[in-house]
């Protein structure tokens, strides 16, 4: 399952990051993403009712959507997310206990790292791919430099990735991109769903490359 999910990530190349969205806006957002071929999503654990939301997506969309939990900072949160149906765990920073928990339950895990030392440490601990965050601080050139000595480690930039630079990250060696505000809006305020639809289509075209 872990290998299949990683292959799907590399194939589809987009992870939608949903933070703080509640109410009817949440269901509409998920439906719009699915309808426009965005099938890998993480709901951050600081979103109200996150575990119920993960469970609902898992039930409603079954094999259509790979649903994960984001901003997972400790093993207890990891276990709760997995119990709710999360297929993968994402962190903004490196937490070895989260990696260990994910491995114990056979789930994919993407810890957040910045330096080469963190990236190697996380990968050796069992991470499936590395979330480089915040990517805007280092830019696409950093990924190109890393692709030499660390080209065997899948890297996913998150934080500041947008339509203007997404292709640059992929061309520099990133296997996929994490999209939050550039795709779905910021701080729980969802873009108009028509805008989400257009953004989704535009990003899909970009990643086709």
Secondary structure, DSSP 4 states (H G I P E B T S, - for coil): -HHHHHHHHHHH-EEEEE-S--HHHHHHHHHHHHHTT--EEEEETTSTTHHHHHHHHHHHHGGG-EEEEES--SHHHHHHHHHHT-SEEE-SS--HHHHHHHHHTT-EEEEEE-SHHHHHHHHHTT-SEEEETTHHHHHHHHHHHHHHHTTTS-EEEESS--TTTHHHHHHTT-SEEEESHHHHEETTEEPPHHHHHHHHHHHHHHHH-
